[in-house]
Amino acid sequence: MIHTIVIADDVTGANDIGIMYAKSGLDTLVYSQTDHQPDYPPCDVLVIDTDSRFDTRESAYEKVRRAIRQAPKEGVRQYIDKQCSVFRGNIGAEFDAMLDELHEEFAVVVLGFPNNGRTTLHSLHYVYGTLLEDSQFRHDPVHPMTCSDLREILKSQTSRRVSAIHWEVYEQGKEAVRKALEEERKLGGYCIMDVRDNNDLAFLAELLLEEKVLCGSSALSEYLAKVQHFDKTSQENSQPEQKDNRVFCIAGSLTPQTVGQTQWMRDKGYPVFQMDTRLLIQPDTYEAECSRLAELAVSALQQGDFAMVHSMNQPELVEETKKLASAQGIDNTSVSTLVSGALSRIARRVIDTCGIRKIIVCGGDTSASLCAGLKVDGMRVLEEIETGLPTCQSVKPPYYELVLKSGSFGSPEFIEKAMRVLTGTPQ
C-alpha cells in the first residue's frame, strides 16, 4: 500500500526526494509519467516525474493533474509537490494543479535545504548565504532568478493567497506554530515556512506529519520519513548483479558545481571529452559531432573502465552557441533540449556498442532525455552517495544502475565518488 505520493517536475528532483525516504528503509519507486494508465507496483513511497520544468504553464498544470488522477488513492496519507530548491520552473501552476485535483484549498511550502546551502529567512531565500537574486541562479539560461522573496515569486504564478510564518514564531514553541498554521488554513492558499537550519526541518516535520498537501524541496522529507510510523513494504529487488564495472558519464549542466566536477575528472586523468555545442546547430555538423564523441568514448571504454562526454561549458563559447542558435530562430530552451538530446544520442550509441549498464548523468534535462531514450520509466531508489544524490536501478531489464545528478548539487569530487560506489571500489 502506498502511503506517500510525490509529484516532481524533473527526474533528478524525483530521485533527490526519493532518497530522503529510501535511506530510512522505505521502499521508494520513481516512475516517469506516461500517457496511458500506469500499473504501479506496491511500495511505501511513489514518486512520479512529470518532466514539466521546461513546459508551458498550461502543460505543466495538466501533467500534474493527470499524475494525481492516475495515482493510487487507497491508503495515501500525504501528497507532496516537489519543486526545484530555488523555485525554478512552473511553481504556481503545479502547486495549483495539485490542490485543484485533490479538491484542497491549503498547502504548506517548505523550500529550505540547508545541506545544499538553501535557507529561507523572512521568506527571503538564500543560496550558501547569498540572496537568490545575487546567486549563480540569477544567470540560469532558462529560468533566471532575479527575485529572492519566495512570496513574490509564488504570487506572480498563482491567483491563490500567499502568506508566510517566520522563524520568530518557532521560538514560541510548537503550539504557537500550530495555531498560526490553523489561522492560515482558514484563509486558504499557500503558507511559506522559514528554514534556518536542519533543526527547523526536524521541528517542522513533527508539526506537518499529518498535513495532507506539502510543497517545496526534498529536504523536509528526510525528517518526515524519520517520524512517520507505518508498516514498510518488503523490497523485492531480484535484479542480477552487474559484472561489467565500466561506467559512462554524460554532463549537460552549466552550473558551477557540474563544471567543477567535470574539471576534477579531467585533472585526475580520466578520459573526458568536450562536445562542441556550436556544431549542433546545423544537421550535418550535428551528426558528425555526435559520431566523433561516441567513437572517442567507445575507444576509451574498450581500453579502460570510465569515459565522460560533456557539453561545452566555457561562458564565452556557450554565449557563441546561443548567438548561432538565435540566428537560426532557436531560443535558449530549445538549445538546452538540443544539447541534452545530442548527449543522450551519444550515450545510447556508447551503451549499445559497449554493453554499459552503469551510467552517471549530470543535469536534469539531460537525465530525462537519456531515460526516455533508454526507455527507463521506473527506478528503485537505493543508496545515497551525497545529500540528495542517490544510486538507482531500473525496475525492468536490462537493469541499468544510474546516478542522475541535479546540476547544482554535489562536491567537486562527486563524479569520481559516484563511479566508485557504482563499481564497489574503495573511495
CORSULNOR-V900569 format. One record per pair of residues at least 4 apart in sequence whose ideal C-beta (glycine too) atoms are under 7 Angstrom apart, sorted by the first residue. I is the first residue (numbers start at 1). J is the second residue. D is the distance in whole Angstrom. If there is no record, write none. Layout:
# CORSULNOR-V900569
i/j/d
I/J/D
I/J/D
This chain:
# CORSULNOR-V900569
i/j/d
1/42/7
1/74/7
1/75/4
2/43/6
2/46/5
2/72/5
2/75/6
2/76/6
3/44/6
3/45/7
3/75/6
3/76/7
3/77/5
3/230/5
4/45/5
4/77/7
4/78/5
4/80/7
5/46/6
5/71/5
5/76/5
5/79/5
6/17/6
6/45/7
6/47/4
6/80/5
6/82/5
7/48/5
7/50/6
7/64/6
7/67/5
7/68/7
7/81/5
7/82/7
7/98/6
8/13/5
8/14/4
8/17/6
8/47/6
8/49/5
8/82/4
9/13/6
9/50/6
9/52/5
9/53/5
9/83/6
9/89/5
9/94/6
10/14/7
10/49/7
10/51/6
10/53/5
10/364/4
10/368/6
11/15/7
11/32/7
11/49/5
11/51/7
11/364/6
11/367/5
11/368/5
11/371/6
11/404/6
12/16/6
12/364/4
12/367/5
12/404/5
12/405/6
12/406/4
13/17/7
13/82/6
13/84/7
13/364/7
13/406/7
14/18/6
14/30/5
14/47/5
14/49/4
15/19/6
15/30/6
15/381/6
15/390/6
15/392/6
15/404/5
16/218/5
16/388/4
16/406/6
17/47/6
17/82/5
17/218/4
17/221/5
18/22/6
18/28/5
18/30/5
18/47/5
18/381/4
18/390/7
19/23/6
19/381/5
19/384/5
19/388/7
19/390/4
20/218/5
20/221/4
20/222/4
20/225/6
21/26/4
21/28/5
21/44/7
21/45/4
21/221/6
21/225/5
22/26/6
22/28/4
22/381/4
22/382/7
22/390/7
23/384/5
24/225/4
24/226/6
25/232/6
26/44/4
26/45/5
26/225/6
26/232/6
27/43/5
27/44/5
27/232/7
27/233/4
27/235/5
28/43/7
28/44/7
28/45/4
28/47/7
28/381/4
29/41/7
29/43/5
29/46/6
29/47/7
29/378/6
29/380/6
30/47/5
30/49/6
30/379/5
30/381/6
30/392/7
31/38/6
31/40/7
31/48/6
31/377/6
31/378/5
32/49/5
32/51/7
32/371/6
32/377/4
33/48/6
33/49/6
33/50/5
33/51/7
33/63/6
33/67/5
34/38/6
34/377/6
37/70/6
38/70/6
40/46/6
40/72/6
42/233/5
43/233/5
44/232/6
44/233/5
46/71/7
48/67/5
48/71/7
50/63/4
50/64/6
50/67/6
51/368/5
52/59/7
52/60/4
52/63/5
52/90/6
52/94/7
53/84/7
53/88/7
53/89/4
53/364/7
54/142/6
54/333/6
54/365/7
55/59/4
55/60/5
55/63/7
55/90/7
56/60/7
57/61/6
57/90/5
57/93/4
58/62/7
59/63/6
60/64/7
60/90/4
60/93/5
60/94/5
61/65/7
61/93/4
61/94/7
61/96/7
61/97/5
62/66/6
63/67/6
64/68/7
64/94/5
64/97/4
64/98/6
65/69/6
65/97/5
65/100/7
65/101/5
66/70/6
67/71/6
68/98/6
68/101/4
68/102/7
69/101/6
72/76/7
78/211/7
78/212/6
78/214/7
79/98/6
79/102/6
79/212/6
79/213/5
80/214/5
80/221/7
81/94/6
81/95/6
81/98/5
81/215/4
82/218/6
83/87/7
83/89/6
83/91/6
83/94/7
83/215/7
83/216/7
83/217/7
84/88/4
84/89/5
85/111/6
85/113/5
85/116/7
85/118/5
85/217/4
86/118/7
86/125/7
86/127/7
86/132/6
86/137/5
86/145/6
87/91/5
87/111/7
87/150/6
87/153/5
88/137/7
88/140/6
88/143/4
88/145/7
89/143/6
90/94/5
91/95/6
91/153/7
91/154/6
91/157/5
92/96/6
92/154/6
92/157/3
92/158/4
93/97/6
93/157/6
94/98/7
95/99/7
95/107/6
95/158/7
95/190/6
95/215/5
96/100/6
96/158/6
96/160/7
97/101/6
98/102/6
98/213/6
99/104/5
99/105/7
99/107/6
99/213/6
102/213/6
104/212/6
104/213/5
105/188/4
106/185/5
106/188/5
106/189/7
107/190/6
107/213/4
107/214/7
107/215/5
108/191/5
108/193/6
108/208/6
108/211/6
108/214/6
109/190/5
109/191/7
109/192/5
109/193/7
109/215/5
109/216/5
110/193/5
110/195/6
110/204/6
110/214/7
110/216/4
110/220/5
111/118/7
111/120/6
111/125/6
111/150/6
111/216/4
111/217/5
112/118/6
112/119/5
112/120/5
112/195/2
112/219/6
113/118/4
113/217/5
113/218/7
113/219/4
114/118/7
114/119/6
114/195/7
114/197/5
114/198/5
114/219/7
115/219/7
115/387/4
116/387/6
116/388/6
116/409/6
117/127/5
117/128/4
118/125/7
118/127/6
118/217/7
119/126/5
119/195/6
119/196/6
120/124/7
120/125/5
120/150/6
120/194/5
120/195/5
121/167/7
121/194/6
121/196/6
122/166/5
122/194/7
123/149/6
123/150/5
123/151/5
123/164/5
123/192/5
124/131/7
124/148/5
124/149/6
125/132/4
125/148/5
125/150/5
126/130/6
126/131/6
126/132/7
127/132/6
127/135/4
127/137/7
130/134/5
130/135/5
131/135/7
131/148/4
132/137/6
132/145/5
132/148/4
133/138/6
133/145/6
133/146/5
133/147/6
133/148/5
134/138/6
136/255/7
136/256/6
137/145/4
138/144/6
138/145/6
138/146/6
139/144/6
140/144/5
140/145/6
141/254/7
141/332/5
141/336/7
142/332/6
142/333/5
142/336/6
147/152/5
147/153/6
149/153/7
150/154/6
150/192/5
151/155/6
151/162/5
151/164/6
151/192/6
152/156/6
154/158/6
154/162/5
154/190/6
155/162/5
160/188/7
160/189/4
160/190/6
161/187/6
161/188/6
161/189/3
162/189/6
162/190/5
162/192/7
163/184/5
163/189/7
163/191/5
164/191/7
164/192/4
165/169/5
165/177/7
165/180/5
165/181/7
165/191/6
165/193/6
166/194/5
167/171/7
167/194/4
167/196/6
167/200/7
169/176/5
169/177/6
169/180/5
170/177/6
170/200/7
170/203/6
172/176/4
174/178/6
174/207/6
175/179/6
176/180/6
177/181/6
177/207/6
178/182/6
178/207/6
179/183/7
180/184/7
181/185/6
181/191/7
182/186/7
184/191/4
193/204/6
194/200/7
195/200/5
195/201/6
196/200/5
198/202/6
199/203/6
200/204/6
201/205/6
201/219/6
201/220/6
201/223/5
202/223/5
203/207/7
204/208/6
204/220/6
205/209/7
205/220/6
205/223/3
205/224/5
205/227/5
206/227/6
208/214/6
209/224/7
209/227/6
209/228/7
214/220/7
216/220/7
218/388/6
220/224/6
221/225/6
222/226/7
223/227/7
224/228/6
237/380/6
239/393/6
239/399/4
240/399/7
242/357/5
242/358/6
242/401/6
244/355/6
244/357/6
245/305/6
245/358/7
245/423/4
246/301/5
246/305/5
246/354/7
246/356/6
246/358/7
247/305/7
247/306/5
247/358/5
247/360/6
247/419/5
247/422/6
247/423/6
248/297/7
248/301/7
248/307/6
248/347/7
248/350/5
248/351/7
248/356/5
248/359/6
249/308/4
249/360/4
249/415/6
250/309/5
250/310/7
250/343/5
250/346/7
250/347/5
250/361/6
250/366/6
250/370/7
251/258/5
251/262/6
251/308/7
251/310/4
251/311/7
251/362/4
251/363/6
252/311/5
252/339/5
252/340/5
252/343/5
252/362/7
252/363/4
252/365/6
252/366/3
253/258/4
253/362/5
253/363/3
253/407/3
254/259/7
254/313/5
254/318/6
255/259/7
255/407/4
255/408/4
256/260/6
257/261/6
257/407/7
257/408/5
257/409/6
257/410/6
258/262/6
258/362/5
258/363/7
258/407/5
259/263/7
259/313/5
260/264/6
260/412/5
261/265/7
261/362/7
261/410/6
261/412/6
261/414/5
261/415/5
262/266/7
262/272/6
262/310/5
262/313/7
263/267/6
264/268/6
264/412/5
264/413/6
264/415/7
264/416/7
265/270/4
265/272/5
265/308/6
265/415/5
265/416/6
266/270/7
266/272/4
268/416/7
270/306/5
270/308/7
271/300/4
271/304/7
271/306/7
271/307/5
271/308/7
272/308/5
272/310/7
273/293/6
273/296/5
273/297/6
273/308/7
273/309/5
274/310/6
274/312/6
275/289/6
275/293/6
275/309/6
275/310/7
275/311/5
275/312/6
275/342/7
276/289/6
276/312/6
277/311/6
277/312/4
277/321/4
277/339/6
278/320/6
278/321/5
278/324/6
279/285/4
279/286/7
279/289/4
280/286/5
280/289/7
280/338/5
280/339/7
280/342/5
281/324/5
281/325/6
281/328/6
282/286/6
283/287/7
284/288/7
285/289/6
286/290/6
286/342/7
287/291/6
288/292/6
289/293/6
290/294/6
290/342/6
290/345/5
290/346/5
291/295/6
292/296/7
293/297/6
293/309/5
293/346/5
294/298/6
294/346/5
294/349/4
294/350/6
295/299/6
296/300/6
297/301/6
297/307/4
297/309/6
297/346/7
297/350/5
298/302/6
298/350/6
298/353/5
298/354/6
299/303/7
300/304/6
300/307/4
301/307/5
301/350/7
301/354/5
301/356/7
306/419/6
309/343/7
309/346/6
311/339/5
311/343/7
312/317/5
312/318/6
312/321/7
313/318/7
314/318/7
315/319/6
316/320/7
317/321/7
318/322/7
319/323/6
320/324/6
321/325/6
321/335/7
322/326/6
322/332/6
322/335/6
323/327/7
325/330/4
325/335/5
326/330/7
330/334/5
330/335/6
332/336/7
333/337/7
334/338/6
335/339/6
336/340/6
336/365/6
337/341/6
337/365/7
338/342/6
339/343/6
340/344/6
340/365/4
340/366/4
340/369/4
341/345/6
341/369/6
342/346/6
343/347/6
343/366/5
344/348/6
344/366/7
344/369/4
344/370/4
344/373/5
345/349/7
346/350/6
347/351/6
347/370/5
348/352/6
348/373/5
348/374/7
349/353/6
350/354/6
350/356/6
351/356/5
357/398/6
357/399/7
357/400/6
357/401/6
358/401/5
358/422/4
358/423/7
359/400/6
359/402/5
360/403/5
360/405/7
360/415/6
360/418/5
360/419/7
361/366/5
361/367/4
361/370/6
361/404/5
361/405/7
362/366/7
362/405/5
362/407/6
363/367/6
363/407/5
364/368/6
364/406/6
364/407/7
365/369/6
366/370/6
367/371/6
367/404/4
368/372/6
369/373/6
370/374/6
371/376/4
374/400/6
376/394/5
376/400/6
378/394/7
378/395/4
378/396/7
379/392/4
379/393/6
379/394/6
379/395/6
379/402/7
380/392/6
380/393/5
380/395/6
381/390/5
381/392/5
382/390/6
382/391/5
382/392/6
382/393/6
383/390/6
383/391/5
383/421/7
384/389/7
384/390/5
385/389/5
385/390/7
385/391/7
385/403/7
385/417/6
385/418/5
385/421/5
386/410/6
386/411/6
386/414/6
388/406/7
388/409/6
389/403/7
389/405/6
389/409/6
389/410/6
389/414/7
391/401/6
391/403/6
391/421/6
391/422/7
392/402/5
392/404/7
393/399/6
393/401/5
394/399/6
394/400/5
394/402/7
401/422/6
403/418/4
403/422/7
405/409/6
405/410/6
405/414/7
410/414/3
413/417/6
414/418/6
415/419/6
416/420/7
417/421/7
417/427/6
418/422/6
419/423/6
420/425/5
420/426/7
420/427/5
